[in-house]
Amino acid sequence: MNFVKSWVCGLLVVSTANPVLGEELSLIDPQLSQFQNVYAYGEAKVVNDEIEIYSTGNFFLLTKKHYRNFILKAEVKMPNVKEYNNSGIIFRAQLKPTKDGYQEAVGYQAEVDPSDRKWSGGLYDQARRGWLYPVHPTRSHPDHHYIRSVLGEWTEQQGSAYRPGEWNKYRIECRGSNIKIYLNDTLTTHLIDTKDAKGLIGLQHHGSKALKSTGKTDNVVRFRNLTIKELD
């Protein structure tokens, strides 16, 4: 009987230690235990269940785990500052070494762009091919992995999906070569691309010159309600 009880308890421990496929799980805990920092600069902390990110340069807080097919949800709020600010959510990201002995993330990035350009919800290939959607006149370099965009040209509706000064809801869906980005429930990107089948997920801070020069900044990017559901 004791053996049977021990065996059952062991099964329960295994089942709870391994997430169930299709279950929506939070990526936020007070210790940020599911994330890693591979950069020489930038930091993140959890305050009131929100991830606050500070950085002097282009920085990504990356997961430790690689993900293949999934639905990722997140809310992001950009700071109201005079200096340039930009963010994004990188996914299926790879790590490559830098010249100074560190690593940096490359890969698909759902753009958070509060500038007048209004390309929030677009897809940028960080440190590789540049803008995949919408098309940039000089910074789009698709290769043979780029199959096509299901959507037409970038519209005013897509550009207006982002709400300045508010929490903005992102949903990123990856199923094989199908990549979709929703911003506040508007489908802003639908691309067929075969570059990466799996990789890391990361939260971006583009960098603050004020933080670098003074050590103080209000240029803080915040993320909350960050969840992922792995698909088959």
C-alpha positions as CSV (number, residue, x, y, z in Angstrom):
1,M,0.0,0.0,0.0
2,N,2.8,2.4,0.9
3,F,4.4,1.6,-2.5
4,V,1.2,2.4,-4.3
5,K,0.8,5.7,-2.5
6,S,4.4,6.7,-3.3
7,W,3.9,5.8,-7.0
8,V,0.7,7.8,-7.2
9,C,2.3,10.8,-5.5
10,G,5.2,10.5,-7.9
11,L,2.9,10.7,-10.8
12,L,1.2,13.8,-9.4
13,V,4.6,15.5,-9.0
14,V,5.6,14.8,-12.6
15,S,2.2,15.9,-14.0
16,T,2.3,19.2,-12.2
17,A,6.0,19.9,-13.0
18,N,5.4,19.6,-16.7
19,P,2.9,22.0,-18.3
20,V,0.0,20.5,-20.2
21,L,0.0,21.1,-24.0
22,G,-2.6,23.7,-24.8
23,E,-2.7,25.2,-21.3
24,E,-2.4,29.0,-21.0
25,L,0.5,29.7,-18.6
26,S,1.8,32.9,-17.1
27,L,5.4,33.9,-17.9
28,I,5.6,36.4,-15.0
29,D,6.6,35.6,-11.4
30,P,8.4,37.8,-8.8
31,Q,11.8,36.2,-9.5
32,L,11.5,36.3,-13.3
33,S,12.5,32.7,-13.1
34,Q,11.6,31.9,-16.7
35,F,13.8,34.6,-18.1
36,Q,17.5,35.2,-18.6
37,N,19.6,38.3,-19.3
38,V,22.4,37.7,-21.8
39,Y,23.3,41.4,-22.4
40,A,25.9,43.5,-20.7
41,Y,23.4,46.2,-20.1
42,G,19.7,46.5,-19.3
43,E,17.7,45.1,-16.4
44,A,14.2,44.1,-15.5
45,K,12.1,43.7,-12.4
46,V,8.6,42.8,-11.4
47,V,6.5,45.5,-9.7
48,N,2.8,44.8,-8.9
49,D,2.8,41.9,-11.4
50,E,4.2,44.0,-14.1
51,I,7.7,43.6,-15.7
52,E,9.5,46.9,-15.8
53,I,12.5,47.2,-18.2
54,Y,15.3,49.7,-18.2
55,S,18.2,49.8,-20.6
56,T,20.9,52.1,-22.0
57,G,21.0,50.1,-25.3
58,N,18.9,47.8,-27.5
59,F,18.0,45.1,-25.0
60,F,15.8,41.9,-24.9
61,L,14.8,40.1,-21.7
62,L,14.7,36.5,-23.0
63,T,13.0,33.3,-21.9
64,K,15.2,30.4,-21.0
65,K,12.9,28.0,-22.9
66,H,12.5,27.7,-26.7
67,Y,9.0,27.7,-28.1
68,R,7.8,26.3,-31.4
69,N,4.0,26.7,-32.0
70,F,2.1,28.9,-29.6
71,I,-0.3,31.7,-28.8
72,L,1.5,34.4,-26.9
73,K,-0.5,37.2,-25.2
74,A,0.9,40.4,-23.6
75,E,0.0,43.9,-22.7
76,V,2.6,46.6,-23.1
77,K,2.6,50.3,-22.0
78,M,5.2,52.7,-23.4
79,P,6.5,55.7,-21.3
80,N,5.5,59.3,-22.1
81,V,9.0,60.7,-22.6
82,K,10.6,63.2,-24.9
83,E,13.4,61.0,-26.0
84,Y,13.0,58.4,-28.7
85,N,11.4,55.2,-27.3
86,N,10.5,51.9,-29.0
87,S,9.8,48.4,-28.0
88,G,8.7,45.0,-29.3
89,I,8.2,41.3,-28.6
90,I,10.8,39.1,-30.2
91,F,9.8,35.4,-30.8
92,R,11.4,32.3,-32.2
93,A,14.6,34.2,-31.5
94,Q,18.1,32.8,-31.8
95,L,21.2,33.9,-29.9
96,K,24.4,34.9,-31.7
97,P,27.7,35.9,-30.1
98,T,28.8,39.6,-30.1
99,K,32.3,41.0,-30.6
100,D,32.7,41.8,-26.9
101,G,32.0,38.2,-25.8
102,Y,28.3,38.5,-25.0
103,Q,25.2,37.3,-26.9
104,E,22.4,39.1,-28.7
105,A,19.0,38.0,-29.9
106,V,18.0,37.8,-33.6
107,G,14.6,36.9,-34.9
108,Y,11.0,37.8,-35.5
109,Q,9.8,40.9,-33.7
110,A,6.3,42.2,-33.2
111,E,6.8,46.0,-33.3
112,V,5.7,48.4,-30.7
113,D,6.1,51.8,-32.5
114,P,4.6,54.9,-30.8
115,S,6.2,57.2,-33.4
116,D,4.3,59.0,-36.1
117,R,5.1,56.2,-38.5
118,K,2.5,54.0,-36.8
119,W,3.9,50.6,-37.6
120,S,2.9,49.0,-34.3
121,G,1.9,45.4,-35.0
122,G,4.2,45.1,-37.9
123,L,6.9,42.4,-38.2
124,Y,10.6,43.2,-38.1
125,D,13.4,40.7,-38.4
126,Q,15.8,41.8,-35.7
127,A,19.5,42.0,-36.8
128,R,18.8,40.1,-40.0
129,R,16.4,41.0,-42.8
130,G,14.8,44.1,-41.4
131,W,11.2,45.0,-42.1
132,L,9.2,42.0,-43.4
133,Y,5.8,43.8,-43.0
134,P,5.1,46.5,-43.9
135,V,7.7,47.0,-46.5
136,H,10.3,49.7,-45.8
137,P,11.8,51.5,-48.9
138,T,15.4,50.7,-47.8
139,R,15.3,48.4,-44.8
140,S,13.4,45.4,-46.1
141,H,15.6,42.5,-47.2
142,P,13.5,39.3,-47.6
143,D,15.3,36.1,-48.6
144,H,14.1,32.7,-49.9
145,H,12.5,31.9,-46.5
146,Y,10.0,34.7,-47.0
147,I,7.0,33.2,-48.8
148,R,4.4,36.0,-48.8
149,S,2.3,38.4,-46.9
150,V,-1.4,37.3,-46.7
151,L,-2.4,40.9,-46.1
152,G,-2.2,43.8,-48.6
153,E,-0.5,47.1,-48.1
154,W,-0.4,48.6,-44.6
155,T,-3.6,50.5,-44.0
156,E,-4.8,53.3,-41.8
157,Q,-6.8,50.9,-39.8
158,Q,-3.7,48.8,-39.0
159,G,-1.7,52.0,-38.2
160,S,-4.4,53.2,-35.8
161,A,-4.7,50.0,-33.8
162,Y,-2.1,51.2,-31.3
163,R,-3.4,53.5,-28.5
164,P,-0.8,56.0,-27.3
165,G,-0.4,56.2,-23.5
166,E,-2.5,53.1,-22.9
167,W,-2.0,49.4,-22.3
168,N,-1.9,47.8,-25.7
169,K,-2.9,44.1,-26.1
170,Y,-0.7,41.9,-28.4
171,R,-1.5,38.4,-29.5
172,I,1.1,36.5,-31.5
173,E,0.2,33.2,-33.1
174,C,2.8,30.9,-34.6
175,R,1.7,27.7,-36.4
176,G,4.4,26.3,-38.6
177,S,5.2,29.0,-41.2
178,N,2.0,30.9,-40.4
179,I,2.7,34.0,-38.3
180,K,0.0,36.3,-37.1
181,I,0.1,39.4,-35.0
182,Y,-3.0,41.0,-33.5
183,L,-2.9,44.4,-31.8
184,N,-5.9,45.3,-29.7
185,D,-7.8,42.6,-31.6
186,T,-6.9,44.0,-35.0
187,L,-5.0,41.6,-37.3
188,T,-2.0,43.7,-38.2
189,T,0.3,41.1,-39.7
190,H,-0.2,37.7,-41.4
191,L,3.0,36.3,-42.9
192,I,4.1,33.0,-44.4
193,D,7.9,32.6,-43.6
194,T,10.1,29.6,-42.9
195,K,13.2,31.3,-41.4
196,D,12.8,29.9,-37.8
197,A,10.6,27.1,-36.6
198,K,11.3,27.6,-32.9
199,G,13.3,29.9,-30.5
200,L,13.2,32.2,-27.5
201,I,10.7,34.9,-26.6
202,G,11.9,38.3,-25.5
203,L,10.7,41.7,-24.4
204,Q,12.5,44.7,-25.8
205,H,13.7,48.1,-24.6
206,H,15.4,50.0,-27.4
207,G,17.6,52.0,-25.0
208,S,17.6,55.3,-23.1
209,K,20.2,58.0,-23.7
210,A,19.0,59.7,-20.6
211,L,19.7,56.6,-18.5
212,K,23.2,56.3,-20.1
213,S,24.2,59.9,-19.5
214,T,22.6,60.6,-16.0
215,G,21.8,57.2,-14.5
216,K,18.2,58.2,-14.1
217,T,15.3,57.8,-16.5
218,D,11.5,57.7,-16.7
219,N,11.9,55.8,-20.0
220,V,10.5,52.5,-18.6
221,V,8.7,49.9,-20.7
222,R,6.1,47.9,-18.9
223,F,4.6,44.5,-19.7
224,R,1.8,42.7,-17.9
225,N,-0.6,39.7,-18.4
226,L,2.1,37.8,-20.3
227,T,0.9,34.3,-21.1
228,I,1.7,31.6,-23.5
229,K,-0.2,28.5,-24.8
230,E,1.9,25.9,-26.5
231,L,0.2,24.2,-29.5
232,D,0.9,20.8,-31.0
